[in-house]
Amino acid sequence: MPTTEIQKTLEHQFVSELELHQNIVHKVCTLYTKDKEAHNDLFQEITIQLWKAYPKFRGEAKFSTWMYRVALNTAITQYRKSKKKVDTYDYDSVIFKVKTEEYDPTEEQQLQLMYSAIRELGDIDKALVFLYLEDKDYREIAETLGITEVNARVKMNRIKTKLRTIINP
């Protein structure tokens, strides 16, 4: 198979996988950005990093697990770079909308409080909570973050305690 055919096949596979799992990237972008422009920039940066890393993807893990790892690492790197700049963003003005059958202001307040507490966590802890809230099992969380399964469980228990302390001082 000529090189251009191999390249086209590789591109097609990558685009298909990206389209299938792009919601992962959007969720990571939402967790680490504060506005639509930053979200789009991060989405583009993650896509570039995924494409650069794709030839090294060996298929030992599920594509989505590998994608989580690349997306989270890229987001954390970008987040750390942005934190070196003066940040004048007011986090209290962020409102997360949740689709429910009926509007429940108490539930929305609780969600606001939870997201506010999550924003106080460190980068890795925030990523761990994100994966936990995505209903990933500890094996997949550990694989995605590059830690042991036991470490993921211990960290999650500590994070839960920390979140309870933040929410109910």
FINU-722242 format. One record per residue (C-alpha): x negated, y negated, z negated; residue in one letter; residue number from 1; chain. Coordinates in Angstrom, 2 decimals. Layout:
// residues N
[[X, Y, Z], 'a', NUM, 'A']
...
***
This chain:
// residues 169
[[0.00, 0.00, 0.00], 'm', 1, 'A']
[[-1.55, -3.36, 1.01], 'p', 2, 'A']
[[-2.36, -5.85, -1.74], 't', 3, 'A']
[[0.47, -8.22, -0.76], 't', 4, 'A']
[[2.99, -5.38, -1.04], 'e', 5, 'A']
[[1.66, -4.44, -4.47], 'i', 6, 'A']
[[1.83, -8.10, -5.50], 'q', 7, 'A']
[[5.42, -8.42, -4.22], 'k', 8, 'A']
[[6.44, -5.26, -6.09], 't', 9, 'A']
[[4.79, -6.53, -9.27], 'l', 10, 'A']
[[6.52, -9.90, -8.89], 'e', 11, 'A']
[[9.89, -8.23, -8.28], 'h', 12, 'A']
[[9.52, -6.00, -11.35], 'q', 13, 'A']
[[8.52, -8.97, -13.50], 'f', 14, 'A']
[[11.38, -11.19, -12.31], 'v', 15, 'A']
[[13.90, -8.37, -12.83], 's', 16, 'A']
[[12.69, -7.75, -16.39], 'e', 17, 'A']
[[12.59, -11.48, -17.15], 'l', 18, 'A']
[[16.14, -11.98, -15.88], 'e', 19, 'A']
[[17.34, -9.00, -17.88], 'l', 20, 'A']
[[15.73, -10.15, -21.14], 'h', 21, 'A']
[[15.56, -13.94, -20.77], 'q', 22, 'A']
[[17.92, -14.38, -23.73], 'n', 23, 'A']
[[15.00, -13.31, -25.95], 'i', 24, 'A']
[[12.94, -16.22, -24.68], 'v', 25, 'A']
[[15.84, -18.65, -25.09], 'h', 26, 'A']
[[16.37, -17.55, -28.70], 'k', 27, 'A']
[[12.69, -17.99, -29.51], 'v', 28, 'A']
[[12.75, -21.42, -27.84], 'c', 29, 'A']
[[15.79, -22.43, -29.89], 't', 30, 'A']
[[14.04, -21.38, -33.10], 'l', 31, 'A']
[[10.86, -23.36, -32.38], 'y', 32, 'A']
[[12.12, -26.50, -30.58], 't', 33, 'A']
[[14.25, -29.45, -31.52], 'k', 34, 'A']
[[15.72, -30.65, -28.22], 'd', 35, 'A']
[[16.62, -29.48, -24.72], 'k', 36, 'A']
[[13.51, -30.92, -23.09], 'e', 37, 'A']
[[11.18, -29.20, -25.57], 'a', 38, 'A']
[[13.24, -25.99, -25.17], 'h', 39, 'A']
[[12.77, -26.09, -21.39], 'n', 40, 'A']
[[9.05, -26.84, -21.71], 'd', 41, 'A']
[[8.54, -23.95, -24.13], 'l', 42, 'A']
[[10.63, -21.61, -21.95], 'f', 43, 'A']
[[8.38, -22.48, -19.01], 'q', 44, 'A']
[[5.20, -22.00, -21.07], 'e', 45, 'A']
[[6.40, -18.62, -22.37], 'i', 46, 'A']
[[7.30, -17.53, -18.83], 't', 47, 'A']
[[3.82, -18.50, -17.61], 'i', 48, 'A']
[[2.19, -16.59, -20.47], 'q', 49, 'A']
[[4.40, -13.57, -19.80], 'l', 50, 'A']
[[3.43, -13.63, -16.13], 'w', 51, 'A']
[[-0.29, -13.95, -16.95], 'k', 52, 'A']
[[-0.06, -11.05, -19.40], 'a', 53, 'A']
[[2.23, -8.85, -17.28], 'y', 54, 'A']
[[-0.57, -7.00, -15.44], 'p', 55, 'A']
[[-1.84, -5.88, -18.88], 'k', 56, 'A']
[[1.59, -4.57, -19.93], 'f', 57, 'A']
[[1.05, -0.82, -20.23], 'r', 58, 'A']
[[4.58, 0.22, -21.02], 'g', 59, 'A']
[[3.58, 1.77, -24.36], 'e', 60, 'A']
[[6.30, -0.33, -26.01], 'a', 61, 'A']
[[9.64, -1.40, -24.61], 'k', 62, 'A']
[[9.40, -4.43, -22.33], 'f', 63, 'A']
[[11.65, -6.39, -24.70], 's', 64, 'A']
[[9.36, -5.67, -27.66], 't', 65, 'A']
[[6.31, -6.79, -25.69], 'w', 66, 'A']
[[8.26, -9.85, -24.55], 'm', 67, 'A']
[[9.15, -10.77, -28.16], 'y', 68, 'A']
[[5.49, -10.58, -29.09], 'r', 69, 'A']
[[4.26, -12.77, -26.23], 'v', 70, 'A']
[[7.13, -15.24, -26.68], 'a', 71, 'A']
[[6.63, -15.57, -30.44], 'l', 72, 'A']
[[2.85, -15.91, -30.15], 'n', 73, 'A']
[[3.24, -18.59, -27.48], 't', 74, 'A']
[[5.92, -20.42, -29.47], 'a', 75, 'A']
[[3.84, -20.35, -32.65], 'i', 76, 'A']
[[0.80, -21.65, -30.78], 't', 77, 'A']
[[2.82, -24.47, -29.21], 'q', 78, 'A']
[[4.52, -25.24, -32.54], 'y', 79, 'A']
[[1.17, -25.53, -34.31], 'r', 80, 'A']
[[-0.13, -27.84, -31.57], 'k', 81, 'A']
[[2.96, -30.05, -31.85], 's', 82, 'A']
[[2.64, -30.22, -35.65], 'k', 83, 'A']
[[-0.73, -31.94, -35.23], 'k', 84, 'A']
[[1.16, -34.89, -33.76], 'k', 85, 'A']
[[3.20, -37.25, -35.91], 'v', 86, 'A']
[[6.69, -35.77, -36.08], 'd', 87, 'A']
[[9.52, -38.22, -36.68], 't', 88, 'A']
[[12.35, -35.80, -36.03], 'y', 89, 'A']
[[15.21, -35.70, -38.55], 'd', 90, 'A']
[[15.96, -32.00, -39.12], 'y', 91, 'A']
[[19.07, -32.81, -41.14], 'd', 92, 'A']
[[20.84, -33.94, -37.98], 's', 93, 'A']
[[20.64, -30.52, -36.31], 'v', 94, 'A']
[[23.96, -28.73, -36.04], 'i', 95, 'A']
[[24.13, -25.07, -35.07], 'f', 96, 'A']
[[27.40, -24.07, -33.51], 'k', 97, 'A']
[[28.68, -20.59, -34.17], 'v', 98, 'A']
[[31.59, -19.15, -32.26], 'k', 99, 'A']
[[34.28, -18.03, -34.64], 't', 100, 'A']
[[37.96, -17.47, -34.22], 'e', 101, 'A']
[[38.80, -20.28, -36.60], 'e', 102, 'A']
[[36.65, -23.20, -37.66], 'y', 103, 'A']
[[35.48, -22.76, -41.22], 'd', 104, 'A']
[[33.63, -25.82, -42.57], 'p', 105, 'A']
[[32.36, -23.84, -45.57], 't', 106, 'A']
[[30.81, -21.24, -43.31], 'e', 107, 'A']
[[29.20, -23.94, -41.18], 'e', 108, 'A']
[[27.77, -25.61, -44.29], 'q', 109, 'A']
[[26.33, -22.27, -45.39], 'q', 110, 'A']
[[24.79, -21.76, -41.95], 'l', 111, 'A']
[[23.30, -25.27, -42.07], 'q', 112, 'A']
[[21.84, -24.52, -45.47], 'l', 113, 'A']
[[20.40, -21.21, -44.28], 'm', 114, 'A']
[[18.82, -22.70, -41.14], 'y', 115, 'A']
[[17.40, -25.55, -43.20], 's', 116, 'A']
[[15.84, -23.03, -45.59], 'a', 117, 'A']
[[14.45, -20.96, -42.70], 'i', 118, 'A']
[[12.78, -24.07, -41.25], 'r', 119, 'A']
[[10.80, -24.37, -44.49], 'e', 120, 'A']
[[9.18, -20.96, -43.92], 'l', 121, 'A']
[[5.81, -20.45, -42.29], 'g', 122, 'A']
[[5.48, -19.50, -38.64], 'd', 123, 'A']
[[5.13, -15.74, -39.10], 'i', 124, 'A']
[[7.84, -15.60, -41.76], 'd', 125, 'A']
[[10.18, -17.54, -39.46], 'k', 126, 'A']
[[9.45, -15.04, -36.65], 'a', 127, 'A']
[[10.08, -12.12, -39.01], 'l', 128, 'A']
[[13.45, -13.57, -40.09], 'v', 129, 'A']
[[14.34, -14.17, -36.44], 'f', 130, 'A']
[[13.68, -10.53, -35.55], 'l', 131, 'A']
[[15.51, -9.35, -38.68], 'y', 132, 'A']
[[18.55, -11.46, -37.74], 'l', 133, 'A']
[[18.38, -9.93, -34.26], 'e', 134, 'A']
[[19.00, -6.54, -35.96], 'd', 135, 'A']
[[15.57, -5.18, -35.07], 'k', 136, 'A']
[[14.46, -2.29, -37.23], 'd', 137, 'A']
[[11.31, -2.63, -39.31], 'y', 138, 'A']
[[9.34, -0.43, -36.93], 'r', 139, 'A']
[[10.07, -2.75, -34.01], 'e', 140, 'A']
[[9.49, -5.87, -36.13], 'i', 141, 'A']
[[6.11, -4.48, -37.22], 'a', 142, 'A']
[[5.18, -3.60, -33.65], 'e', 143, 'A']
[[6.21, -7.02, -32.35], 't', 144, 'A']
[[4.34, -8.96, -35.04], 'l', 145, 'A']
[[1.32, -6.66, -35.12], 'g', 146, 'A']
[[1.69, -5.67, -38.78], 'i', 147, 'A']
[[2.49, -2.41, -40.52], 't', 148, 'A']
[[6.07, -1.34, -41.11], 'e', 149, 'A']
[[5.48, -1.39, -44.88], 'v', 150, 'A']
[[4.08, -4.92, -44.63], 'n', 151, 'A']
[[7.15, -6.01, -42.64], 'a', 152, 'A']
[[9.46, -4.64, -45.35], 'r', 153, 'A']
[[7.50, -6.23, -48.18], 'v', 154, 'A']
[[7.30, -9.58, -46.37], 'k', 155, 'A']
[[11.04, -9.51, -45.65], 'm', 156, 'A']
[[11.86, -8.84, -49.30], 'n', 157, 'A']
[[9.63, -11.73, -50.36], 'r', 158, 'A']
[[11.20, -13.99, -47.73], 'i', 159, 'A']
[[14.71, -13.12, -48.95], 'k', 160, 'A']
[[13.67, -14.05, -52.48], 't', 161, 'A']
[[12.09, -17.28, -51.24], 'k', 162, 'A']
[[15.20, -18.20, -49.24], 'l', 163, 'A']
[[17.40, -17.57, -52.28], 'r', 164, 'A']
[[15.13, -19.88, -54.31], 't', 165, 'A']
[[15.25, -22.59, -51.63], 'i', 166, 'A']
[[19.03, -22.39, -51.30], 'i', 167, 'A']
[[19.78, -22.03, -55.02], 'n', 168, 'A']
[[16.95, -23.80, -56.89], 'p', 169, 'A']
***
